[in-house]
Amino acid sequence: MELARRVWWVFFLAALMLITLPFTVPGNTLLALKAGKMVLAVSSEGISRAVLLSLRVLGAVLAINLLTATSGFHGLMKGLRELRVPEIFVQLVEFTVRYLFVLSEEGRRMMIARRARAFQEGRSLLDRRTLSVLGHLLGVLFLRSAERSERVYQAMLARGLGKSLAKKKASRPPLRDLGWGISIAAFALVLRLSEPGGFLWETLLR
């Protein structure tokens, strides 16, 4: 269920591509739909491209979910440091992920306070009063987050933030990880060379 909750949007994107690409990509016509003077042609190349793109996106999302589920956030940040990603970028990612939960909790408290003041939402987001209140809520949340970020920054400067950004010595990855990385890259290269439309073996052997 957790995996389905994370990848459901991929199927929405795949459905959107299956609706649009067959009508926009030129190729062999499989079906022609007439709507008055307008004719919509469904091409086999469009269907193939939509399916291929959907499978690629799904594969990438599943790989990311597998990585985050097996490594954890701290493991991913450690991996970025081992790959010599700039320390300032790694810390920005850490702060962003950490304070997203803080801001969401702040917004939740503001919404509870709003309901405690007997606020009644409109029938839709297009209601003028609802839009006005939501605008004020987002504005106050932005101001509170700016004030909180300034306090956090000053507190971190007092604790020696500049010194912690010094370049750290990255340890070498173990041989087992290097072997796995080389094998994955070799497997991907073999798939690329053997797939239809890829590089041909005859060309390489010449």
Beta strands, then each sheet from edge to edge (+ up, - down):
strand 1: 29-35
strand 2: 38-43
sheet 1: 1+ 2-
end
